[in-house]
Amino acid sequence: VLIRQLVWSVSTWRASREMHLNMVHSVFHSPLSFFHSTPQGRILNRFSKDQDSVDTSLPEVTNDFFICMFYSVSKAILVTIAIPLFFIFFIPIMIVFYFL
């Protein structure tokens, strides 16, 4: 649980930071006409709205992803223990899904 929480915290922090840096880079490299036609409040409101959506929804989505991955891997291991022949078919199927 501790490792999952640590990975979850670091990944959401990095994603949030990366999105913020990309937004700042985009705004700083926009033409001057953009700033003449767009009020500062609208730009700031857009920044805060996008950042809030990343900060609130991304942690939940990454948590769900890790839970689903844990369940999927554990079920594959249990089925492989119960039916060893499953592993022979499981590897090619995973390779095909990887390249789709």
Stockholm file with secondary structure:
# STOCKHOLM 1.0

chainA/1-100         VLIRQLVWSVSTWRASREMHLNMVHSVFHSPLSFFHSTPQGRILNRFSKDQDSVDTSLPEVTNDFFICMFYSVSKAILVTIAIPLFFIFFIPIMIVFYFL
#=GR chainA/1-100 SS CHHHHHHHHHHHHHHHHHHHHHHHHHHHTSCHHHHHHSCHHHHHHHHHHHHHHHHHHHHHHHHHHHHHHHHHHHHHHHHHHHCTHHHHHHHHHHHHHHHC
#=GC SS_cons         CHHHHHHHHHHHHHHHHHHHHHHHHHHHTSCHHHHHHSCHHHHHHHHHHHHHHHHHHHHHHHHHHHHHHHHHHHHHHHHHHHCTHHHHHHHHHHHHHHHC
//
